[in-house]
């Protein structure tokens, strides 16, 4: 009887534990996320289709729904099979790794969450880039609109060599929205100057980020107005703000000069990251351009961030306006040569081995959250002069 009783006790215990664990498994919620995290193209000879082997892989920023593979202008895109890393449990349609013809434009993919309640639509595009050679690139800041996600702040488009509009300009406006979600378009750090030097211009104002920006052990009390060639990665904004600004776009010409017009009006008082006032310090603006190698010696892709965009060993040339100070309401013309610290590898240049950024900021120490709320930089009619390839 004792043996039988023990067997019954064990059986009951096992059954009870199984019921408990089964209940736990059933109660665990299904994943509600539906994101593409990475996209890549596996091809036999990557450098026959891409300028760099690393261009075959794209890390997708969480706020973006457009995935663009940049390829050589003669690449065959009629039968490609993109593959994706998606959030756990999610599904994707068309199927992951299925073959599609990208020669007629983007292909649309839908990612559905594990719980089936949410979905996101992505477009995947193969952009074949030709080498257009031009002497002067014009940036007049006339092509702008409200952002597509929130319809709350301005974004700008650059004019590409074929006349179409690109998305190479970005700003920290999306990061400012994290602390000031109720701000209107003209209350953001980067907005439209209605009366520029000629037509519209760029208006950059250092803003207070409000109670949320001032709080915590790692305060960010101000947000300088800025615009730059590159991408703002909002996923890094709260935890690694210096790396939220990803500076640079692939560039295939040798820049010689950066020119344009600006006005600057510093505000007061100047405050540090803890919002402590420093009456002896006067704010200043910043305007510069950097050309850098976008791969290291081992072939790994390189992006410059807020903490190394002017100090990295990858930098090849810099053009920087000195002393962007008070202009008393007058437009000031600047024309700055690029200073090179090494020779350009023309073959590497033609194969998109260099990145270029142009940066405007209303507070020169804005990346460190130092400056004066209200400092204002106005910019217009910027020109980038490049050598013409014969």
Backbone torsions as a table, in degrees:
resi	resn	phi	psi	omega
1	UNK	NA	-37.3	-178.7
2	UNK	-64.1	-40.9	179.7
3	UNK	-65.7	-44.4	179.9
4	UNK	-62.7	-41.8	179.5
5	UNK	-60.9	-44.5	178.8
6	UNK	-61.7	-40.3	178.6
7	UNK	-63.1	-39.0	179.5
8	UNK	-66.2	-42.4	179.2
9	UNK	-60.7	-46.7	179.8
10	UNK	-61.1	-44.3	-178.9
11	UNK	-61.9	-42.8	179.6
12	UNK	-64.2	-43.1	-179.4
13	UNK	-62.1	-45.5	179.6
14	UNK	-62.3	-43.5	179.5
15	UNK	-62.6	-41.1	-180.0
16	UNK	-64.8	-46.5	178.9
17	UNK	-61.4	-42.1	179.2
18	UNK	-61.6	-39.4	179.1
19	UNK	-66.0	-39.5	-179.8
20	UNK	-64.0	-48.7	-178.9
21	UNK	-65.4	-38.6	177.6
22	UNK	-62.2	-41.1	178.3
23	UNK	-62.2	-41.9	179.3
24	UNK	-61.7	-44.7	-179.3
25	UNK	-62.6	-40.0	-178.1
26	UNK	-68.5	-32.5	-175.4
27	UNK	-82.1	-16.7	-179.4
28	UNK	-66.7	124.3	-175.8
29	UNK	-69.3	147.7	176.0
30	UNK	-75.3	152.9	-177.1
31	UNK	-65.7	131.1	-179.1
32	UNK	-100.6	3.6	-178.5
33	UNK	-86.5	150.9	-175.9
34	UNK	-148.1	62.1	-175.0
35	UNK	-114.3	149.4	164.1
36	UNK	-89.9	124.0	-177.6
37	UNK	-97.5	-36.4	178.4
38	UNK	-142.9	150.6	175.7
39	UNK	-136.3	140.0	178.4
40	UNK	-150.4	158.2	176.9
41	UNK	-120.9	122.2	177.2
42	UNK	-96.3	115.1	178.1
43	UNK	-128.5	156.1	-174.7
44	UNK	-62.7	-44.3	-178.3
45	UNK	-127.3	88.2	-173.8
46	UNK	-55.1	-41.5	-175.4
47	UNK	-74.5	-8.1	172.6
48	UNK	-78.5	-22.5	-177.8
49	UNK	-112.9	-28.7	-176.8
50	UNK	-116.1	154.9	177.0
51	UNK	-73.5	-32.8	176.8
52	UNK	-135.8	143.7	-178.8
53	UNK	-59.8	-32.9	-179.1
54	UNK	-68.5	-15.6	178.7
55	UNK	-69.1	-10.2	179.4
56	UNK	-74.7	-14.5	-177.7
57	UNK	-119.7	133.7	177.7
58	UNK	-125.3	124.6	170.6
59	UNK	-87.1	116.8	-171.1
60	UNK	-87.1	121.8	176.3
61	UNK	-68.4	139.4	-170.1
62	UNK	-61.3	-24.5	-177.6
63	UNK	-90.5	-2.8	-174.9
64	UNK	-102.4	142.8	178.7
65	UNK	-117.4	7.8	-178.8
66	UNK	-119.9	122.7	-179.4
67	UNK	-115.2	121.8	-175.4
68	UNK	-123.6	120.4	171.1
69	UNK	-91.4	122.8	178.6
70	UNK	-93.0	124.4	-171.2
71	UNK	-131.3	168.1	175.8
72	UNK	-64.1	152.2	-174.2
73	UNK	-67.6	-17.5	179.4
74	UNK	-104.8	13.1	-178.8
75	UNK	-66.8	139.6	175.9
76	UNK	-85.4	112.8	-176.3
77	UNK	-113.4	21.3	-175.1
78	UNK	-80.9	-16.2	-178.6
79	UNK	-148.9	79.0	-178.6
80	UNK	-118.4	151.3	-175.7
81	UNK	-126.7	81.9	178.4
82	UNK	-61.5	144.8	175.3
83	UNK	-120.7	153.3	-171.5
84	UNK	-137.2	146.2	164.0
85	UNK	-100.5	120.8	-178.6
86	UNK	-119.0	165.3	-177.8
87	UNK	-62.1	151.5	-172.0
88	UNK	-55.1	129.2	175.9
89	UNK	85.3	-12.6	-178.4
90	UNK	-75.0	163.2	176.5
91	UNK	-124.3	157.8	-177.7
92	UNK	-132.7	141.6	178.7
93	UNK	-138.3	130.4	-1.6
94	UNK	-58.6	167.7	-171.9
95	UNK	-61.8	147.7	175.8
96	UNK	-59.6	124.4	178.8
97	UNK	84.7	5.7	178.2
98	UNK	-75.5	151.9	-173.9
99	UNK	-88.0	136.9	-179.2
100	UNK	-142.6	157.4	176.1
101	UNK	-95.9	114.4	-178.4
102	UNK	-99.8	7.2	-176.6
103	UNK	-73.7	-19.6	-178.9
104	UNK	-100.3	8.7	178.8
105	UNK	125.6	-173.6	-175.6
106	UNK	-65.5	155.9	172.3
107	UNK	-110.4	134.4	-177.2
108	UNK	-94.6	131.4	177.3
109	UNK	-119.4	144.9	176.4
110	UNK	-119.5	125.9	177.2
111	UNK	-105.7	126.5	-178.7
112	UNK	-113.2	134.4	-177.0
113	UNK	-66.3	161.9	-179.3
114	UNK	-60.0	-35.4	-179.4
115	UNK	-82.0	-2.8	176.1
116	UNK	74.9	5.0	-175.0
117	UNK	-95.6	-15.4	-174.2
118	UNK	-132.4	152.1	176.8
119	UNK	-151.1	154.9	175.6
120	UNK	-133.1	143.8	178.8
121	UNK	-106.7	131.9	177.8
122	UNK	-121.6	146.6	169.6
123	UNK	-110.5	136.1	179.0
124	UNK	-116.3	127.1	-172.4
125	UNK	-130.2	144.3	172.8
126	UNK	-109.2	107.7	-175.1
127	UNK	-97.7	107.4	179.3
128	UNK	-86.6	118.7	-171.3
129	UNK	-104.0	123.4	174.3
130	UNK	-93.3	161.6	-179.9
131	UNK	-94.3	91.0	174.7
132	UNK	-84.2	132.7	-179.2
133	UNK	-109.4	123.6	178.9
134	UNK	-137.8	154.9	-176.9
135	UNK	-83.4	-42.5	-175.4
136	UNK	-130.5	129.8	173.9
137	UNK	-100.1	129.5	-176.1
138	UNK	-102.7	131.4	175.6
139	UNK	-124.9	101.4	-175.7
140	UNK	-109.1	-4.4	174.2
141	UNK	59.4	35.3	179.0
142	UNK	-92.3	-16.7	-176.5
143	UNK	-103.6	100.2	-178.3
144	UNK	-143.8	160.9	177.6
145	UNK	-161.4	170.1	173.3
146	UNK	-73.8	148.1	-177.7
147	UNK	-59.3	149.9	-174.8
148	UNK	-75.1	-22.8	-174.5
149	UNK	-85.3	-47.9	-175.6
150	UNK	-110.8	-15.5	-176.8
151	UNK	53.5	45.0	-170.8
152	UNK	-125.6	-33.9	-178.1
153	UNK	-131.2	163.8	-174.4
154	UNK	-83.8	145.6	168.9
155	UNK	-127.6	155.5	-176.1
156	UNK	-120.2	151.0	176.9
157	UNK	-118.9	141.2	173.7
158	UNK	-97.1	156.5	178.2
159	UNK	-91.4	122.7	-179.9
160	UNK	-81.8	168.9	-175.2
161	UNK	-60.9	-29.3	-179.8
162	UNK	-88.2	5.2	178.2
163	UNK	94.8	-11.5	179.0
164	UNK	-79.8	170.0	-178.3
165	UNK	-99.8	136.5	179.8
166	UNK	-108.0	175.6	-178.9
167	UNK	-119.5	40.1	-174.0
168	UNK	-83.1	-18.0	176.8
169	UNK	-85.7	143.7	172.3
170	UNK	-148.0	169.2	-179.6
171	UNK	-145.4	177.8	176.6
172	UNK	-90.1	15.1	-178.5
173	UNK	-56.7	-39.6	-179.0
174	UNK	-65.0	-35.9	176.3
175	UNK	-67.0	-39.5	177.4
176	UNK	-60.6	-35.7	-178.7
177	UNK	-62.9	-26.1	179.4
178	UNK	-60.4	-32.6	-179.1
179	UNK	-103.8	-20.2	-177.7
180	UNK	-131.3	65.1	-172.7
181	UNK	-67.4	-19.1	-178.7
182	UNK	-92.7	4.6	-176.8
183	UNK	-67.7	146.7	174.6
184	UNK	-88.3	167.9	-172.8
185	UNK	-55.7	-42.0	-177.4
186	UNK	-83.8	4.3	175.7
187	UNK	-102.8	-2.2	177.1
188	UNK	-79.3	159.7	-179.6
189	UNK	-60.5	-34.2	-177.6
190	UNK	-117.1	117.8	-176.7
191	UNK	-146.9	-174.9	-173.8
192	UNK	-88.7	131.4	171.3
193	UNK	-89.6	112.3	-173.8
194	UNK	-67.0	-34.4	179.7
195	UNK	-123.5	90.0	179.4
196	UNK	-86.4	-163.7	177.0
197	UNK	-61.8	-35.9	176.8
198	UNK	-153.6	113.2	-175.2
199	UNK	73.0	-146.5	177.7
200	UNK	-78.0	162.8	175.3
201	UNK	-142.4	-166.7	-177.9
202	UNK	-109.1	130.4	-178.8
203	UNK	-117.6	116.6	-177.9
204	UNK	-119.5	122.4	-178.5
205	UNK	-131.3	130.6	175.9
206	UNK	-72.0	124.3	-173.7
207	UNK	-114.7	153.1	170.6
208	UNK	-78.3	134.8	-177.6
209	UNK	-90.6	5.0	173.4
210	UNK	78.7	-175.0	-175.6
211	UNK	-55.7	-40.0	-178.4
212	UNK	-65.9	-40.1	179.8
213	UNK	-68.8	-27.2	-179.0
214	UNK	-85.2	-15.0	-170.9
215	UNK	-88.4	169.4	174.6
216	UNK	84.7	178.3	-179.7
217	UNK	-83.6	-9.8	-179.0
218	UNK	-129.6	67.5	-172.1
219	UNK	-68.2	151.4	175.1
220	UNK	-132.1	74.8	-168.0
221	UNK	-72.3	-19.3	179.5
222	UNK	-130.3	160.6	173.2
223	UNK	-134.2	112.4	178.5
224	UNK	-72.9	142.1	172.1
225	UNK	-66.9	133.6	179.8
226	UNK	-150.2	156.0	171.2
227	UNK	-146.0	139.3	-176.6
228	UNK	-154.1	156.7	171.6
229	UNK	-79.9	116.7	-176.9
230	UNK	150.2	-150.9	-177.9
231	UNK	-136.5	142.4	171.8
232	UNK	-100.2	118.6	-178.1
233	UNK	-98.1	97.4	-173.7
234	UNK	-64.7	-22.6	180.0
235	UNK	-64.4	-23.4	179.6
236	UNK	-96.5	-7.5	-169.2
237	UNK	-61.3	-37.8	-176.5
238	UNK	-83.8	-28.4	-171.0
239	UNK	-109.8	-24.0	179.8
240	UNK	-149.7	69.9	-169.7
241	UNK	-58.1	-35.2	-178.6
242	UNK	-62.2	-27.7	-179.0
243	UNK	-99.4	8.5	175.5
244	UNK	-73.1	-30.0	177.9
245	UNK	-90.5	111.1	-179.9
246	UNK	-102.3	99.1	-169.6
247	UNK	-82.6	136.4	167.3
248	UNK	109.4	148.8	172.9
249	UNK	-130.6	151.5	177.0
250	UNK	-57.4	138.3	-173.4
251	UNK	-138.9	136.3	-172.9
252	UNK	-117.8	17.1	176.5
253	UNK	-126.7	159.6	179.3
254	UNK	-93.4	109.8	180.0
255	UNK	-72.1	143.1	-177.6
256	UNK	-116.3	-44.3	-176.9
257	UNK	-142.8	150.4	172.7
258	UNK	-120.8	126.1	-177.4
259	UNK	-139.4	167.3	179.2
260	UNK	159.2	-163.4	-177.8
261	UNK	-128.7	145.6	175.3
262	UNK	-147.7	157.8	166.8
263	UNK	-125.9	145.1	177.3
264	UNK	-140.5	138.2	176.9
265	UNK	-135.9	106.8	178.6
266	UNK	-74.3	147.6	176.5
267	UNK	-105.4	-175.5	178.8
268	UNK	-153.1	153.2	2.1
269	UNK	-84.6	158.9	173.1
270	UNK	-78.4	131.7	-179.6
271	UNK	-124.7	152.9	176.7
272	UNK	-91.3	-170.7	-174.9
273	UNK	-62.7	-25.9	178.4
274	UNK	-92.4	11.3	179.3
275	UNK	63.7	29.2	174.2
276	UNK	-86.3	132.6	-176.7
277	UNK	-76.6	142.4	176.4
278	UNK	-130.1	88.4	-175.8
279	UNK	-59.6	-24.9	-177.6
280	UNK	-77.8	-11.8	-178.2
281	UNK	-101.2	139.8	179.1
282	UNK	-118.3	131.7	-178.2
283	UNK	-68.0	157.9	176.4
284	UNK	-146.2	157.3	176.6
285	UNK	-90.3	-179.6	179.7
286	UNK	-147.3	134.8	176.7
287	UNK	-139.7	121.7	179.6
288	UNK	-159.4	166.3	175.0
289	UNK	-136.3	143.6	-177.9
290	UNK	-132.4	133.7	171.7
291	UNK	-111.5	128.8	-177.4
292	UNK	-144.2	157.9	176.1
293	UNK	-71.3	128.4	-175.8
294	UNK	-95.5	11.8	170.7
295	UNK	-139.4	145.6	178.2
296	UNK	-85.6	-175.4	-175.6
297	UNK	-63.6	-21.9	179.4
298	UNK	-94.9	4.6	178.4
299	UNK	86.8	8.7	179.4
300	UNK	-83.1	138.8	-179.7
301	UNK	-64.0	144.1	-177.9
302	UNK	-126.1	135.0	171.4
303	UNK	-126.5	138.1	176.4
304	UNK	-93.0	146.4	-175.9
305	UNK	-122.0	-176.0	-177.7
306	UNK	-61.6	-24.9	-177.4
307	UNK	-91.8	-4.3	-179.4
308	UNK	-143.8	10.0	-175.2
309	UNK	-65.0	-20.8	178.2
310	UNK	-115.2	7.2	-176.1
311	UNK	-132.2	-8.8	-175.0
312	UNK	-64.7	147.0	175.6
313	UNK	-69.7	-11.7	179.0
314	UNK	-78.0	-13.7	-175.3
315	UNK	-67.9	134.5	179.1
316	UNK	-107.2	-37.7	-177.2
317	UNK	-152.2	149.8	179.1
318	UNK	-138.9	137.5	168.2
319	UNK	-123.5	118.6	-174.9
320	UNK	-136.1	130.0	176.9
321	UNK	-75.5	125.3	180.0
322	UNK	-88.3	141.9	172.2
323	UNK	57.9	63.4	173.9
324	UNK	-80.9	85.3	-173.6
325	UNK	-114.6	-171.4	-178.9
326	UNK	-51.8	129.1	179.3
327	UNK	-114.9	4.5	177.0
328	UNK	54.6	39.5	176.0
329	UNK	77.7	7.2	-179.4
330	UNK	-102.0	145.6	174.0
331	UNK	-76.2	131.3	179.4
332	UNK	-113.9	130.7	178.7
333	UNK	-87.9	135.9	174.1
334	UNK	-124.1	147.4	179.2
335	UNK	-150.0	99.3	-169.1
336	UNK	-117.0	128.6	176.9
337	UNK	-77.0	152.7	171.8
338	UNK	-78.3	131.6	176.0
339	UNK	-101.8	117.9	-176.2
340	UNK	-95.7	137.2	174.5
341	UNK	-103.6	-2.2	175.6
342	UNK	-159.5	162.3	-179.4
343	UNK	-74.0	152.1	176.5
344	UNK	-82.0	134.5	171.3
345	UNK	-88.0	104.8	-172.7
346	UNK	-64.1	-35.3	177.7
347	UNK	-65.5	-43.1	178.2
348	UNK	-65.3	-37.9	178.5
349	UNK	-61.9	-46.2	179.9
350	UNK	-63.7	-25.2	-178.4
351	UNK	-100.8	26.6	172.4
352	UNK	61.4	36.8	179.8
353	UNK	-87.2	-0.9	178.9
354	UNK	-122.3	148.2	170.7
355	UNK	-112.7	148.2	176.3
356	UNK	-127.2	138.8	171.2
357	UNK	-129.3	151.7	169.0
358	UNK	-124.8	133.3	-172.6
359	UNK	-129.7	135.4	172.5
360	UNK	-125.4	136.1	179.0
361	UNK	-145.3	140.9	-179.7
362	UNK	-79.8	-14.1	176.0
363	UNK	-137.8	120.8	-172.8
364	UNK	-62.1	-28.2	177.2
365	UNK	-103.9	22.2	-176.8
366	UNK	-61.3	-32.7	179.4
367	UNK	-62.7	-24.5	176.7
368	UNK	-97.1	10.0	178.6
369	UNK	63.1	35.8	174.5
370	UNK	-118.4	139.7	-179.5
371	UNK	158.1	-165.2	-179.2
372	UNK	-123.4	124.6	177.7
373	UNK	-59.1	126.8	-179.3
374	UNK	103.5	-12.9	176.2
375	UNK	-58.4	135.1	-169.7
376	UNK	-129.5	127.7	174.6
377	UNK	-118.8	126.7	174.8
378	UNK	-112.5	136.8	-175.6
379	UNK	-135.9	143.8	177.0
380	UNK	-159.6	161.3	174.5
381	UNK	47.2	56.2	178.2
382	UNK	-84.3	137.9	-179.2
383	UNK	-127.5	135.6	174.3
384	UNK	-114.5	112.0	-177.7
385	UNK	-94.6	130.2	-176.7
386	UNK	-125.5	156.8	173.5
387	UNK	-71.5	141.6	178.4
388	UNK	-88.3	131.1	177.2
389	UNK	-78.3	128.9	179.6
390	UNK	-84.9	NA	NA
